[in-house]
Amino acid sequence: MSDYVVAMEAAWLVRDVEEVDDAIGVAVSEAGKRLNQKDMDYVEVGVGATHCPACAEPFDSVFVAADTALVGLQMEMKVFNVESDQHARRVAKKEIGGALRDVPLKVIDSAEINVEE
């Protein structure tokens, strides 16, 4: 059995905002609140990054139009005692998806945690 850290991205819709910073704050706060209701304070939540197609520099994954924002959130959690990388990905998606119903999720990365004894 192995331990993994799994990173996911979520598409979070925020209404009635005009500024990118406000949209980020609301999205992170709402996601954190929904996760904490399920006692999932072990999930790290932050804003994701998108790379500029012209210069390849990363910028915050937020788009605001008509006072509505689409915020790309990045979530990360550790999964313990699983059989494989694929198993860790399924467990993380089920855990986070159960707390954030109706929120699109996609696993973007996973890595085995090396525990030295």
N, C-alpha and C positions, 0 to 999 in steps of 0.2 A: 504494500500500500504506500502511496506517495501523497505528498502535499503539493498544491499548485496555487498560483495567484492568477486570477482570471480578470481580464479587462473587457468591459462592454461599453457600447455607445447606445444612447437613448435619444429619441427625438421628442423634445418637450415643447408643447405649445403654450404660449403665454399671451393672454389677451390684455388689451387696454394699457399698453406700454409705448413710450415714445423713444426711449433711449436704450442703447445696447446694454449699458451697465445695469439699468433697472431690470431688463429682461433676464440677465444672468442671475441677479440676486433673487428674483422671484422664482426662477426655475430651480435653482439649487436649494432654496428654502422649501419649496413645495415637495420636491423629491425627498429631501431629508426628513420632512415631517411624515410623509407616507411610509418611509422605511422605518422610522422610529416607532410608528404605531404598531409595527410588527416586531419590535425589539431587534431590529437589524442595524444597530449602531456600528457594526463591524464593516459596513459597506462604505467605502470612501466615495464621495461625490464631488465632482468638479466640472468645469466647462471644458469641452473637448477642443481640439485644434483642427483646423482645415488648412491645407497648404495652398498658397496662391498658385494658380496655373501658370502665371507669367514668370514670377521670380522664385517660386518654391519656398518662400518664407511662410512660417505658420502664423495664423491669426485665429482669434476666438471664433468658434462655430456658432455664429448668431446671424440671423437675417430678420430684419424688421421691415414690415410693409403694412400700411393701413392700420397702424397701432396694434399690430399682432406680430409676435415674434416666434420663430422656430429656433430653439436653442438645442445645440448638440451637447448633451451631457456625457461625461465619461464616468463610469462607475467601476470600482475595483474591489474584489473581495478574495480572501484566501479560502481555499477549499481543502479540507484535511481528509486523509485516509480514503483516497479514491484509487481506482484500479488503473486509470489511464488519463491522458490529456483530454480525450474526448469525453470521458466520464465526468471530469472536473468541469468542462464547459457545459454539459447538460445540467449538472447540479447547480451551478451558478445561475444559469438562465432560468431554471425553475424557481429558485429561491427569490431572485430579484423580480422576475416576471410575476410571481404570486403577489408580491407587495405592490407592484406598479402595473396593475391590470390596465389594459387598453393603451399602453405606452409601447411603441415599437422599440425592440431591443435587438442588438446584434453583437455577438462576441467578436472582438477585434484582435485579441491576443491572449495567450496563456503561456505560463512558464512554470516548470517544476521548481519548487523551493528546495534548495539544498540545505539540509539540516546536518551540521557536523556534530558528531558526538565525541 
